[in-house]
């Protein structure tokens, strides 16, 4: 069966609108910059990585540098002019 660690670990946090970091968005953005710089040096194109970097840069530009990586939800909300309501635990 297919599974996703990120979705399993961060999905519930996104549902609660909990953007506290496990890994800071600003650190992931820095890491993606390094990957893209190295790709350029090696004549490679990484369009998916470039898109992810741009989305995280948008999060940083809007005050989300110290959010966890799940803060990317805020970028998608802004792009679509919506805000998803927090969901309560089913417990």
C-alpha positions in Angstrom: 0.0 0.0 0.0 1.2 3.5 -0.8 1.9 5.8 2.1 3.5 9.1 2.8 5.5 9.8 6.0 5.0 13.6 5.5 1.2 13.3 5.1 0.9 10.9 8.0 3.1 13.1 10.3 2.1 16.6 9.1 -1.5 16.1 7.9 -2.9 16.1 11.4 -0.9 19.3 12.2 -2.2 21.0 9.1 -5.8 19.9 10.0 -5.3 21.7 13.3 -3.5 24.7 11.7 -0.5 23.9 13.8 2.5 25.4 12.0 5.0 24.9 14.8 8.2 23.6 13.3 9.7 20.1 13.2 11.9 21.6 10.5 11.9 25.3 9.7 10.6 26.4 6.3 13.6 28.8 6.1 16.0 25.9 6.5 14.3 23.9 3.8 14.4 26.9 1.5 18.1 27.2 2.1 18.6 23.5 1.3 16.6 23.8 -1.9 18.8 26.7 -2.9 21.9 24.6 -2.4 20.4 21.8 -4.5 19.5 24.2 -7.3 22.9 25.9 -7.3 24.6 22.5 -7.6 22.2 21.5 -10.4 23.1 24.6 -12.4 26.8 23.9 -11.9 26.2 20.4 -13.3 24.1 21.5 -16.2 20.9 19.9 -14.8 17.3 21.1 -14.8 15.2 20.3 -11.7 11.8 21.9 -12.4 10.0 20.2 -9.5 12.7 21.3 -7.1 12.6 24.8 -8.5 8.8 25.0 -8.1 9.1 23.8 -4.5 11.7 26.4 -3.8 9.5 29.2 -5.2 6.6 28.1 -3.1 8.7 28.0 0.1 10.2 31.5 -0.9 6.6 32.7 -1.0 6.0 31.3 2.5 9.1 33.1 3.7 8.1 36.4 2.0 4.8 36.3 3.9 6.2 35.8 7.3 6.4 32.0 7.5 10.2 31.5 7.8 9.9 30.0 11.3 6.9 27.8 10.4 7.3 24.1 10.0 7.4 22.8 6.4 3.6 22.2 6.7 3.2 26.0 6.6 3.2 25.6 2.9 -0.5 25.1 3.3 -0.7 28.9 3.8 0.8 29.5 0.4 -1.8 27.3 -1.3 -4.5 29.0 0.6 -3.3 32.4 -0.5 -3.1 31.3 -4.1 -6.7 30.2 -4.0 -8.0 32.9 -1.7 -9.3 30.5 0.9 -8.5 29.5 4.4 -9.2 26.0 5.6 -10.8 25.9 9.0 -9.1 23.9 11.8 -10.5 20.5 12.3 -11.0 19.0 15.7 -9.5 15.7 16.8 -11.8 12.7 16.4 -10.8 11.4 19.8 
